[in-house]
Structure formats: C-alpha cells, structure tokens
Amino acid sequence: MKNVVTICGLETLHNPDHIVHADTFFDVAQTYKHDNPRDHYTILDARSFMENADPLGSLWLALIDLSKKTPLDVLNYAGHSSDEGLYVFSKYRNELADCYRVINTTTVWAEIQFSSSAEIRLMGCQTGGQEGKKWPLSMAQDIANKTKVPVWAFTSKSSQKQRKDGQYIMVPEIGGYVKFTAG
C-alpha cells in the first residue's frame, strides 16, 4: 500500500480554447484513486483552500503535515501549469509572480517527507518542456533537484480525456511522461 497525495489545481472555467468543467482536475485525481484502490489516498483540492488568506500556504502546510505522518510514496499534481510553474490557484502565466497561487522555482520543498522509493507525477501542460522536448530548466527538473525524487512530467500541452470506462485522465499532445532525476 502506497501513501499517495494528489494536489488538484483550480479550474477557473475561463479558457475560451476548450470547454471544461469545474471538476476537471478532481476527476483526474479520482481516476488515479479508482485505478489504485489498495493505496492510502488523499486529495488536496484547491477549492477547499480558497477561503484562506494564504491558500497556497495553507495547502502546503497540509501537504507537509501529511508527509510527516507517513512519508509520501507518490505525489501527483493535476492542474494548469507550464515549464515555469504549477498554477494551483491560477490559470494564467501573468500570475506567476503571485506566490499565493503558484508553485514555482522559489517554492521550498525541504519539509516534505518522501519515502526512499517515492516519485512525483506532474499531470499538467509543459511541466517538463515544450513541443515534446525535455528542458533542463523546467519545473520538473527544478523539483527533482530540490527533492532528490524522480519526477515524471509532460513536455507538451495536455488535455483531459475520458476513457471507455468513464474515468478521466490527462493526456499530452506529444509523447507521454518523461522522467527527470536530480542532477
């Protein structure tokens, strides 16, 4: 049994390029739970932290507390993102500077406890690069360097797709997951 935590980013419903619904990323988290029923699973849904003065800080403290009780075997992120940040409470690149909304290269990972076999999966656009190309200065590489935990990330835009069984997954436009390790 693995200790799994998924951070679900906020879907703001303001993207004119594609139609989405408020549960887009939550549905992806539920699919992981469905596919791995033996794991101990916690979802940190951004919507649950919106009323806090510092929503990202509150979510981060919850993640730290969970990892101190039992080190994380898998940390998933399902949400809007780019090679520069994980937009937990935000959708647009121009909000990158808002530290209350975005996990970026200034985020401190030191307090999060990971097991020796842990991995991180970033299910969002371009966290590892763009147009199918792996970027050495990407968010995925930054997180791998800071945590010393392997990070799996997409190197292209991604979108939600519904499987034949009705469950939802994030699918990259180009390729699949790419692995990043500290170094």
C-alpha positions in Angstrom: 0.0 0.0 0.0 1.4 3.4 -1.1 0.8 6.7 0.6 -0.4 8.9 -2.3 -1.3 12.6 -2.2 -2.7 14.4 -5.2 -2.9 18.2 -5.4 -5.8 19.3 -7.6 -5.4 22.7 -9.1 -8.3 25.1 -9.6 -10.2 25.1 -12.9 -11.3 28.6 -13.4 -13.6 27.9 -16.4 -12.3 31.0 -18.3 -10.4 29.3 -21.1 -12.0 30.1 -24.5 -9.9 27.5 -26.3 -11.7 24.5 -24.8 -14.7 23.6 -22.8 -14.0 22.3 -19.3 -15.9 21.9 -16.1 -15.1 22.7 -12.5 -14.2 19.1 -11.6 -11.6 18.7 -14.4 -8.6 18.0 -12.2 -10.6 16.5 -9.4 -11.9 13.9 -11.9 -8.3 13.0 -12.9 -7.4 12.6 -9.2 -10.4 10.3 -8.7 -9.3 8.1 -11.7 -5.9 7.6 -10.0 -7.7 6.6 -6.8 -10.0 4.3 -8.8 -7.0 2.6 -10.6 -5.1 2.1 -7.3 -7.7 1.0 -4.7 -5.1 -0.5 -2.3 -3.3 2.8 -1.8 -3.9 5.2 1.0 -5.1 8.2 -1.0 -5.5 11.9 -0.1 -6.7 14.6 -2.4 -5.8 18.2 -1.6 -8.3 20.1 -3.7 -7.5 23.8 -4.3 -11.2 24.6 -3.9 -11.0 23.6 -0.3 -8.3 26.2 0.5 -9.8 29.2 -1.4 -11.2 30.9 1.7 -7.8 31.1 3.5 -5.8 34.3 3.4 -2.9 32.4 2.0 -4.5 29.5 0.1 -1.2 28.0 -1.3 0.5 28.3 2.1 -2.4 26.5 3.8 -2.4 23.8 1.2 1.4 23.4 1.5 1.2 23.1 5.3 -1.5 20.4 4.9 0.9 18.6 2.5 3.8 18.9 4.9 1.6 17.6 7.8 0.5 14.6 5.7 4.1 13.7 4.8 5.3 13.9 8.4 2.7 11.4 9.5 3.7 9.0 6.7 6.3 9.8 4.1 4.9 10.2 0.6 5.3 7.4 -1.9 3.6 9.3 -4.7 2.9 13.0 -5.1 0.6 13.9 -8.0 -0.2 17.3 -9.4 -3.2 17.7 -11.7 -3.8 21.2 -12.8 -2.8 24.1 -15.0 0.9 24.6 -15.5 3.8 25.4 -17.7 7.6 24.9 -17.6 7.7 27.8 -15.2 5.1 26.9 -12.6 2.2 24.8 -11.3 -0.8 27.1 -11.3 -2.6 25.7 -8.3 -4.9 28.6 -7.7 -4.3 30.4 -11.0 -4.6 29.7 -14.7 -2.6 32.3 -16.5 1.2 32.8 -16.9 0.9 36.5 -15.9 0.0 35.4 -12.4 3.3 33.5 -11.9 4.6 36.2 -9.6 1.7 35.7 -7.2 3.4 33.4 -4.7 -0.1 32.8 -3.1 -1.2 31.0 -6.2 1.7 29.2 -7.9 4.3 26.6 -7.1 7.4 27.8 -8.8 11.2 27.8 -8.6 11.0 29.8 -5.3 9.0 27.1 -3.6 10.8 25.4 -0.7 10.4 21.5 -0.7 12.7 20.7 2.3 9.9 20.0 4.8 8.1 17.5 2.7 9.0 13.9 3.6 9.3 11.3 0.8 9.9 7.6 1.1 13.0 6.1 -0.4 11.1 4.8 -3.4 8.9 8.0 -4.0 8.0 9.5 -7.3 6.3 12.7 -8.3 3.9 12.9 -11.3 3.0 16.3 -12.8 -0.2 16.0 -14.8 -0.3 19.4 -16.5 0.9 21.2 -19.5 4.6 21.6 -20.3 6.0 21.0 -16.8 9.0 19.2 -18.4 9.4 21.2 -21.6 7.6 22.2 -24.7 6.8 20.7 -28.1 8.0 17.2 -27.0 11.4 18.5 -26.0 12.8 18.0 -22.5 14.0 21.2 -20.9 16.8 21.1 -18.3 15.5 24.3 -16.7 11.9 23.1 -16.4 9.7 22.9 -13.3 10.1 19.1 -13.4 13.9 19.4 -13.2 13.7 22.0 -10.5 11.5 19.8 -8.4 13.7 16.7 -9.0 16.8 18.7 -8.0 15.2 20.0 -4.8 13.5 16.8 -3.6 16.0 14.2 -5.0 12.8 12.3 -6.1 12.2 11.2 -9.7 9.7 13.4 -11.4 7.5 12.3 -14.3 6.2 15.2 -16.5 4.7 16.1 -19.8 6.8 18.0 -22.4 3.8 19.4 -24.3 0.4 20.8 -23.7 -2.1 18.3 -22.3 -5.9 17.9 -22.0 -8.4 15.8 -20.2 -9.7 12.7 -22.0 -12.4 10.3 -20.9 -11.6 6.6 -21.0 -14.0 4.0 -22.2 -14.7 3.1 -18.6 -15.9 6.6 -17.9 -12.8 7.6 -15.9 -10.8 10.8 -16.8 -7.1 11.1 -17.5 -4.6 13.8 -18.6 -3.1 13.1 -22.0 -0.2 15.1 -23.5 -0.4 16.3 -27.1 3.0 14.9 -27.9 4.6 11.7 -26.4 4.0 10.7 -22.8 5.6 11.1 -19.4 9.3 12.0 -19.4 11.4 11.2 -16.3 13.5 13.8 -14.6 16.1 13.0 -11.9 18.3 15.1 -9.7 21.4 16.3 -11.3 
